Amino acid sequence: MEYKFFAKNLKMDDKSRAYLDAKMEKLRKFQEQIISCNVELDRDTKSQSGNIFRAEINLAVKGKLFRAEANAKTITAAIDMAQEKITNQMAKLKDKREAKM
């Protein structure tokens, strides 16, 4: 699945980028509904608890916009939580549409 990617205060290594690609690939089951997808990753260095990573996923679907944001101590944990949130939102939409039929 194609998506736009933006990183702020963060350099993505190949391992992290491959991990993000794998997680975003799980959204492929909703491919027919997705119009666009944007992913933003950020590192907050001013937090008192050290580096906090943030992952945000914005998904445009026909007639709706979904957004999931997650904060965690590692970039992979933030990606996991945001991907899970967006998957749950998309599954609810799919269930609603199937129930109407």
mmCIF file of the C-alpha atoms, coordinates in Angstrom:
data_MODEL
# 
_entry.id   MODEL 
# 
loop_
_atom_site.group_PDB 
_atom_site.id 
_atom_site.type_symbol 
_atom_site.label_atom_id 
_atom_site.label_alt_id 
_atom_site.label_comp_id 
_atom_site.label_asym_id 
_atom_site.label_entity_id 
_atom_site.label_seq_id 
_atom_site.pdbx_PDB_ins_code 
_atom_site.Cartn_x 
_atom_site.Cartn_y 
_atom_site.Cartn_z 
_atom_site.occupancy 
_atom_site.B_iso_or_equiv 
_atom_site.pdbx_formal_charge 
_atom_site.auth_seq_id 
_atom_site.auth_comp_id 
_atom_site.auth_asym_id 
_atom_site.auth_atom_id 
_atom_site.pdbx_PDB_model_num 
ATOM 1   C CA . MET A 1 1   ? 0.000   0.000  0.000  1.00 0.00 ? 1   MET A CA 1 
ATOM 2   C CA . GLU A 1 2   ? 1.308   3.447  -0.850 1.00 0.00 ? 2   GLU A CA 1 
ATOM 3   C CA . TYR A 1 3   ? 1.354   6.168  1.762  1.00 0.00 ? 3   TYR A CA 1 
ATOM 4   C CA . LYS A 1 4   ? 2.992   9.521  2.383  1.00 0.00 ? 4   LYS A CA 1 
ATOM 5   C CA . PHE A 1 5   ? 5.552   9.554  5.161  1.00 0.00 ? 5   PHE A CA 1 
ATOM 6   C CA . PHE A 1 6   ? 6.919   12.444 7.221  1.00 0.00 ? 6   PHE A CA 1 
ATOM 7   C CA . ALA A 1 7   ? 9.443   12.308 10.080 1.00 0.00 ? 7   ALA A CA 1 
ATOM 8   C CA . LYS A 1 8   ? 10.186  15.214 12.429 1.00 0.00 ? 8   LYS A CA 1 
ATOM 9   C CA . ASN A 1 9   ? 13.173  15.306 14.837 1.00 0.00 ? 9   ASN A CA 1 
ATOM 10  C CA . LEU A 1 10  ? 13.835  11.726 13.859 1.00 0.00 ? 10  LEU A CA 1 
ATOM 11  C CA . LYS A 1 11  ? 16.031  9.811  11.427 1.00 0.00 ? 11  LYS A CA 1 
ATOM 12  C CA . MET A 1 12  ? 14.519  6.550  10.305 1.00 0.00 ? 12  MET A CA 1 
ATOM 13  C CA . ASP A 1 13  ? 16.953  3.705  9.801  1.00 0.00 ? 13  ASP A CA 1 
ATOM 14  C CA . ASP A 1 14  ? 16.225  0.891  7.344  1.00 0.00 ? 14  ASP A CA 1 
ATOM 15  C CA . LYS A 1 15  ? 15.015  -1.449 10.086 1.00 0.00 ? 15  LYS A CA 1 
ATOM 16  C CA . SER A 1 16  ? 12.447  1.053  11.397 1.00 0.00 ? 16  SER A CA 1 
ATOM 17  C CA . ARG A 1 17  ? 11.298  1.929  7.880  1.00 0.00 ? 17  ARG A CA 1 
ATOM 18  C CA . ALA A 1 18  ? 10.824  -1.763 7.045  1.00 0.00 ? 18  ALA A CA 1 
ATOM 19  C CA . TYR A 1 19  ? 8.849   -2.191 10.282 1.00 0.00 ? 19  TYR A CA 1 
ATOM 20  C CA . LEU A 1 20  ? 6.587   0.740  9.347  1.00 0.00 ? 20  LEU A CA 1 
ATOM 21  C CA . ASP A 1 21  ? 6.088   -0.685 5.849  1.00 0.00 ? 21  ASP A CA 1 
ATOM 22  C CA . ALA A 1 22  ? 5.086   -4.060 7.300  1.00 0.00 ? 22  ALA A CA 1 
ATOM 23  C CA . LYS A 1 23  ? 2.579   -2.473 9.679  1.00 0.00 ? 23  LYS A CA 1 
ATOM 24  C CA . MET A 1 24  ? 1.056   -0.321 6.957  1.00 0.00 ? 24  MET A CA 1 
ATOM 25  C CA . GLU A 1 25  ? 0.813   -3.366 4.706  1.00 0.00 ? 25  GLU A CA 1 
ATOM 26  C CA . LYS A 1 26  ? -1.677  -4.834 7.202  1.00 0.00 ? 26  LYS A CA 1 
ATOM 27  C CA . LEU A 1 27  ? -4.099  -2.098 6.140  1.00 0.00 ? 27  LEU A CA 1 
ATOM 28  C CA . ARG A 1 28  ? -4.131  -3.579 2.631  1.00 0.00 ? 28  ARG A CA 1 
ATOM 29  C CA . LYS A 1 29  ? -7.290  -5.547 3.468  1.00 0.00 ? 29  LYS A CA 1 
ATOM 30  C CA . PHE A 1 30  ? -9.093  -2.188 3.411  1.00 0.00 ? 30  PHE A CA 1 
ATOM 31  C CA . GLN A 1 31  ? -7.410  -1.192 0.127  1.00 0.00 ? 31  GLN A CA 1 
ATOM 32  C CA . GLU A 1 32  ? -10.625 -0.790 -1.879 1.00 0.00 ? 32  GLU A CA 1 
ATOM 33  C CA . GLN A 1 33  ? -11.883 1.840  0.585  1.00 0.00 ? 33  GLN A CA 1 
ATOM 34  C CA . ILE A 1 34  ? -8.696  3.878  1.137  1.00 0.00 ? 34  ILE A CA 1 
ATOM 35  C CA . ILE A 1 35  ? -8.264  7.054  -0.889 1.00 0.00 ? 35  ILE A CA 1 
ATOM 36  C CA . SER A 1 36  ? -5.101  8.383  0.773  1.00 0.00 ? 36  SER A CA 1 
ATOM 37  C CA . CYS A 1 37  ? -2.898  7.634  3.765  1.00 0.00 ? 37  CYS A CA 1 
ATOM 38  C CA . ASN A 1 38  ? -0.432  9.890  5.584  1.00 0.00 ? 38  ASN A CA 1 
ATOM 39  C CA . VAL A 1 39  ? 1.943   8.796  8.345  1.00 0.00 ? 39  VAL A CA 1 
ATOM 40  C CA . GLU A 1 40  ? 3.773   11.230 10.602 1.00 0.00 ? 40  GLU A CA 1 
ATOM 41  C CA . LEU A 1 41  ? 6.438   10.177 13.085 1.00 0.00 ? 41  LEU A CA 1 
ATOM 42  C CA . ASP A 1 42  ? 7.885   12.563 15.626 1.00 0.00 ? 42  ASP A CA 1 
ATOM 43  C CA . ARG A 1 43  ? 10.290  12.542 18.574 1.00 0.00 ? 43  ARG A CA 1 
ATOM 44  C CA . ASP A 1 44  ? 9.640   14.885 21.493 1.00 0.00 ? 44  ASP A CA 1 
ATOM 45  C CA . THR A 1 45  ? 12.984  15.638 23.101 1.00 0.00 ? 45  THR A CA 1 
ATOM 46  C CA . LYS A 1 46  ? 11.615  18.157 25.593 1.00 0.00 ? 46  LYS A CA 1 
ATOM 47  C CA . SER A 1 47  ? 9.646   15.665 27.648 1.00 0.00 ? 47  SER A CA 1 
ATOM 48  C CA . GLN A 1 48  ? 10.695  15.235 31.265 1.00 0.00 ? 48  GLN A CA 1 
ATOM 49  C CA . SER A 1 49  ? 10.568  11.470 30.908 1.00 0.00 ? 49  SER A CA 1 
ATOM 50  C CA . GLY A 1 50  ? 13.125  11.415 28.072 1.00 0.00 ? 50  GLY A CA 1 
ATOM 51  C CA . ASN A 1 51  ? 12.481  10.791 24.403 1.00 0.00 ? 51  ASN A CA 1 
ATOM 52  C CA . ILE A 1 52  ? 8.835   10.228 23.609 1.00 0.00 ? 52  ILE A CA 1 
ATOM 53  C CA . PHE A 1 53  ? 7.936   9.030  20.142 1.00 0.00 ? 53  PHE A CA 1 
ATOM 54  C CA . ARG A 1 54  ? 4.657   9.879  18.449 1.00 0.00 ? 54  ARG A CA 1 
ATOM 55  C CA . ALA A 1 55  ? 3.045   8.154  15.504 1.00 0.00 ? 55  ALA A CA 1 
ATOM 56  C CA . GLU A 1 56  ? 0.062   9.631  13.695 1.00 0.00 ? 56  GLU A CA 1 
ATOM 57  C CA . ILE A 1 57  ? -1.864  7.995  10.867 1.00 0.00 ? 57  ILE A CA 1 
ATOM 58  C CA . ASN A 1 58  ? -4.436  9.890  8.795  1.00 0.00 ? 58  ASN A CA 1 
ATOM 59  C CA . LEU A 1 59  ? -6.553  7.824  6.442  1.00 0.00 ? 59  LEU A CA 1 
ATOM 60  C CA . ALA A 1 60  ? -9.039  9.211  3.941  1.00 0.00 ? 60  ALA A CA 1 
ATOM 61  C CA . VAL A 1 61  ? -11.833 6.863  3.000  1.00 0.00 ? 61  VAL A CA 1 
ATOM 62  C CA . LYS A 1 62  ? -14.767 7.623  0.770  1.00 0.00 ? 62  LYS A CA 1 
ATOM 63  C CA . GLY A 1 63  ? -16.804 10.078 2.839  1.00 0.00 ? 63  GLY A CA 1 
ATOM 64  C CA . LYS A 1 64  ? -14.749 9.813  6.057  1.00 0.00 ? 64  LYS A CA 1 
ATOM 65  C CA . LEU A 1 65  ? -11.405 10.735 7.560  1.00 0.00 ? 65  LEU A CA 1 
ATOM 66  C CA . PHE A 1 66  ? -9.810  8.529  10.219 1.00 0.00 ? 66  PHE A CA 1 
ATOM 67  C CA . ARG A 1 67  ? -7.031  9.626  12.531 1.00 0.00 ? 67  ARG A CA 1 
ATOM 68  C CA . ALA A 1 68  ? -5.029  7.664  15.075 1.00 0.00 ? 68  ALA A CA 1 
ATOM 69  C CA . GLU A 1 69  ? -2.272  9.001  17.278 1.00 0.00 ? 69  GLU A CA 1 
ATOM 70  C CA . ALA A 1 70  ? -0.099  7.185  19.795 1.00 0.00 ? 70  ALA A CA 1 
ATOM 71  C CA . ASN A 1 71  ? 2.791   8.107  22.091 1.00 0.00 ? 71  ASN A CA 1 
ATOM 72  C CA . ALA A 1 72  ? 5.336   5.625  23.419 1.00 0.00 ? 72  ALA A CA 1 
ATOM 73  C CA . LYS A 1 73  ? 8.931   5.279  24.590 1.00 0.00 ? 73  LYS A CA 1 
ATOM 74  C CA . THR A 1 74  ? 9.973   3.510  21.376 1.00 0.00 ? 74  THR A CA 1 
ATOM 75  C CA . ILE A 1 75  ? 9.103   4.267  17.787 1.00 0.00 ? 75  ILE A CA 1 
ATOM 76  C CA . THR A 1 76  ? 7.987   0.698  17.135 1.00 0.00 ? 76  THR A CA 1 
ATOM 77  C CA . ALA A 1 77  ? 5.574   0.771  20.093 1.00 0.00 ? 77  ALA A CA 1 
ATOM 78  C CA . ALA A 1 78  ? 4.089   4.053  18.869 1.00 0.00 ? 78  ALA A CA 1 
ATOM 79  C CA . ILE A 1 79  ? 3.655   2.620  15.356 1.00 0.00 ? 79  ILE A CA 1 
ATOM 80  C CA . ASP A 1 80  ? 2.021   -0.523 16.778 1.00 0.00 ? 80  ASP A CA 1 
ATOM 81  C CA . MET A 1 81  ? -0.489  1.412  18.862 1.00 0.00 ? 81  MET A CA 1 
ATOM 82  C CA . ALA A 1 82  ? -1.428  3.833  16.065 1.00 0.00 ? 82  ALA A CA 1 
ATOM 83  C CA . GLN A 1 83  ? -1.806  1.018  13.536 1.00 0.00 ? 83  GLN A CA 1 
ATOM 84  C CA . GLU A 1 84  ? -4.019  -0.940 15.929 1.00 0.00 ? 84  GLU A CA 1 
ATOM 85  C CA . LYS A 1 85  ? -6.239  2.095  16.545 1.00 0.00 ? 85  LYS A CA 1 
ATOM 86  C CA . ILE A 1 86  ? -6.675  2.819  12.836 1.00 0.00 ? 86  ILE A CA 1 
ATOM 87  C CA . THR A 1 87  ? -7.363  -0.854 12.094 1.00 0.00 ? 87  THR A CA 1 
ATOM 88  C CA . ASN A 1 88  ? -10.104 -0.913 14.743 1.00 0.00 ? 88  ASN A CA 1 
ATOM 89  C CA . GLN A 1 89  ? -11.700 2.208  13.270 1.00 0.00 ? 89  GLN A CA 1 
ATOM 90  C CA . MET A 1 90  ? -11.622 0.755  9.763  1.00 0.00 ? 90  MET A CA 1 
ATOM 91  C CA . ALA A 1 91  ? -13.063 -2.567 10.960 1.00 0.00 ? 91  ALA A CA 1 
ATOM 92  C CA . LYS A 1 92  ? -15.979 -0.744 12.618 1.00 0.00 ? 92  LYS A CA 1 
ATOM 93  C CA . LEU A 1 93  ? -16.705 1.093  9.361  1.00 0.00 ? 93  LEU A CA 1 
ATOM 94  C CA . LYS A 1 94  ? -16.564 -2.159 7.412  1.00 0.00 ? 94  LYS A CA 1 
ATOM 95  C CA . ASP A 1 95  ? -18.961 -3.825 9.889  1.00 0.00 ? 95  ASP A CA 1 
ATOM 96  C CA . LYS A 1 96  ? -21.403 -0.906 9.657  1.00 0.00 ? 96  LYS A CA 1 
ATOM 97  C CA . ARG A 1 97  ? -21.385 -1.003 5.871  1.00 0.00 ? 97  ARG A CA 1 
ATOM 98  C CA . GLU A 1 98  ? -21.908 -4.762 5.812  1.00 0.00 ? 98  GLU A CA 1 
ATOM 99  C CA . ALA A 1 99  ? -24.770 -4.487 8.336  1.00 0.00 ? 99  ALA A CA 1 
ATOM 100 C CA . LYS A 1 100 ? -26.604 -2.037 6.068  1.00 0.00 ? 100 LYS A CA 1 
ATOM 101 C CA . MET A 1 101 ? -26.571 -4.519 3.198  1.00 0.00 ? 101 MET A CA 1 
# 
